[in-house]
Amino acid sequence: MRNTLKAATLESKFPLLAVEADCIISKDADITAVFEVELPELFTVTAAEYEAIHAAWAKAIKVLPNYTVVHKQDWFIREDYHSQTDKENLSFLSRSYELHFNERPFLNHKCYLYLTKTTKERMRMQSNFSSLCRGFIIPKEVDKDTTAHFLDTVGQFARIVNDTGLVRLRRLGGDEITGTEDKAGLVEKYFCLSMADTTTLEDIELGDDGLRVGDKHVSVHTLSELDALPNKVGTDCRYERLSTDKSDCKLSFASPVGLLLSCNHLYNQYVFLDDSGENLQRFEKSARNMQSLSKYSRSNQINKEWIDLYLNDAHSFGLTSVRAHCNIIAWTDNPMEVKNMRNDVGSQIAMMECKPRHNTVDAATLYWAAMPGNGADFPAEESFYTFIEQALCFWVEETNYRSSVSPFGLKMSDRISGKPLHVDISDLPMKRGVTTNRNKFVLGGSGSGKSFFMNHLARQYYEQGTHVVLIDTGNSYQGLCSLIHQKTGGKDGIYFTYTDENPIAFNPFFTDDKVFDIEKRESIKTLILTLWKKDNEPATRSEEVALSNAVALYIRRIKENESIIPSFNTFYEFVKTDYRKILEEKQVREKDFDLAGFLNVLEPYYRGGEYDFLLNSDKQLDLLGKRFIVFEIDQIKDHPILFPVTTIIIMELFINKMRRLKGVRKMIIIEEAWKAIAKEGMADYIRYLFKTVRKFYGEAVVVTQEVDDIISSPIVKESIVNNSDCKILLDQRKYLNKFSQIQSLLGLTDKEKAQILSVNMSNDPQRKYKEVWFGLGGVQSTVYATEVSLEEYMCYTTEESEKVEVEQLAEQLDGNIELAIKRLAEKKRAQSSEIPNAYGI
């Protein structure tokens, strides 16, 4: 049919009439309900879950009435990350992190679903009878019963899909569809091909040389013919780049034209519900015609066989005959990139084993029909006959990573684009019942980026008000602790380590507020008992009572007499003099409490003794109020005296924080030191911590790199793993042959195993990062990237030469570590455009 109409404005051809009761009403009385669709995140869905989503869509579509258009529209818009440097109290490292990602491009994804009830005549409309080509449109009377029935089925549709728990539909209101004076609606955004809140429409050119929307050059590729489709479709496909011989990474069948296509594009997926019975009768008639003409052409005979197969499947399996269509509307602002864009779209379509078809004939009509609420204007000749189940295989079923809505969390990066994401692995999972505690178990081999991730986590938790206590054996946190110490003017960032010149020293008897609660008194008694008795020599009841009285009387004495300096020295002197008199007055026998033996055993810790430095620190430092404390115990982890005492004091410190700091988040991170702690009879502390810390708004974190340790240690297996609902695993590929043991020990599912083994499988060479897997309560699991700025790298680095470089420059700058890091980062950027690998590889 030739169009003989005079020129007309698009406004006069606009097919939408109004939005009433949150439904779009077209001028042909088509009614459209609009939903925003929330899909599961990329790389987090298994084959079984894809099948469940597919089955739910199919079940939901079957409740819709005949002559309904199901139109799913996925928006993929290229955007740039805008750094948030205007926040108050943003630290030096946080600001550097934000600036590092400034203008980082990423693909933003939004998904909408339009359910349009139309008529039999409109469903058969072809492109030459589109509303774009008609001189007038005659509105029809709306049947109230038909409309009410349709809206009922729409509600059922949404309920069926939402019940999966994997996909969520949210009905859009009128203002979200049409927009307001200061906020763009969905229709406006479509005509601008932009998700920004622009209320100014751009000009549209529907010319012979292509489609143009404003400055955007549009290209349309279609899947509208059976000859262009693959021989076999499925609900999912194997993503080879992240799969191994022992694991499969699954994506939806249509994922190549989703987030894996990096240009701006819309992916429109249609299912047209005609009268299935009529369709099958038409095919029966066509098959008979082909049979009668088969002697004249072999193609007629073959077509007859194909139609028979279609009819047999429909009747044998009770399938619903529908029409389907998919198209990709891609665009670019740069006319020089149009050809590359078309090639990209075509190659991704070919990844689905489909034949790409660049549509230049119906581009304007397809763009017009994809308008929200105008699905009934779709040209029927651009669709192909299939069944609901096969049509749904062409739907994209995943979205990009989402940031957590929780105010608390840490910054990680998107696996594909590197966009920063806000991730909460502590609070939100607890609130939603995914986890029952905040404890974390971290496993990663040497060189997997474990130290960088833990520095990244500890620093961000500290900046959000957490009290962090770290037990380390390799100086991994020295740079971060020194920076905090300097920024707080020495009030925080306390670093304890043992050297002969400056041995590690404490004063367990000192508190700022002179409050000695039960926990404090018990920890002092435990400490003295450890110094006094051997592991195989338990104290008698009378000895415990005598010691308890001595501690209680000494505490009372220092509270009453402020001239007494609390320390082990004054405690020893108190026991030697005043407490001796008290025992003599009570006539306590030597066999019940050997005072002379007690003083003799503890003499090495008294003034002038071999270990007199250990419990008599003159710094009078109350660690209760310090929020970042590091104990580096590598030098003493095998010492029979220093290590047990140090461990008790550390545990007492954290338990004191745990019980006295009400409503304050606290965290203890035990690196490889847990192995030494477990050896020295400290297992009870570990068990106590992991079982009770959750009750005091705290979390315990154990970090290890040896697989054999976690497999063989009963302490880890019973206490740590079973009481850590958050598992964090880094690159495990070197343990591929042992991974079945790890999987069994940690109780990992096959889905989680596939995700873990995909870590660092296909990293972007243009970015320097390491991936990390988070597993929450066996319910949620995702792989993120740990990418840091150059300033953070210089702070976190464990490379000796780089640490020395920072320290030497800081000395030249009067000890200003922050300025030293800043200057080194600028120097390295000037030397090379390639950012150094933040993980020493």
Secondary structure, DSSP 4 states (H G I P E B T S, - for coil): ----PPP--HHHH--EEEEETTEEEETT--EEEEEEEEPPBTT---HHHHHHHHHHHHHHHHTSPSSEEEEEEEEEEEEEPPP---STT--HHHHHHHHHTTT-EEEEEEEEEEEEE--HHHHT--GGGSTTS-S-----PPPHHHHHHHHHHHHHHHHHHHTTSS-EEEE--HHHHHB-SSSB-HHHHHHHT--S---SPPPEEEETTEEEETTEEEEEEEE--GGGS-S---SEEE-GGG-BTTB--EEETTGGGTTTS-SEEEEEEEEEE--HHHHHHHHHHHHHHHHHTTTT-HHHHHHHHHHHHHHHHHHHHTPPEEEEEEEEEEEES-GGGHHHHHHHHHHHHHHTT----B--SSHHHHHHHTSTT-GGG--GGG-EEEEHHHHHTTS---B-----SSSS-EEEE-TTT--EEEE-SSHHHHHTTS-S---EEEE--TTSSHHHHHHHHHHHHHHTT-EEEEEESS-TTHHHHHHHHHHTTTSS-EEEE--SSS-----TT--SS----HHHHHHHHHHHHHHHS-TTSPPPHHHHHHHHHHHHHHHHHHHH-TTSPPSHHHHHHHIIIIIHHHHHHHT--TTT--HHHHHHHHGGGSTTSTTTTTT--TT---GGG-SEEEEE-TTTTT-TTHHHHHHHHHHHHHHHHHHHSTT--EEEEE-THHHHHHHTT-HHHHHHHHHHGGGGTEEEEEEE--HHHHHH-HHIIIIIITT--EEEE---GGGGGGHHHHHHHHT--HHHHHHHHTTTSS--TTS--EEEEEEETTTEEEEEEE---HHHHHHH---HHHHHHHHHHHHHTTT-HHHHHHHHHHHHHHH-SSPPPTT--
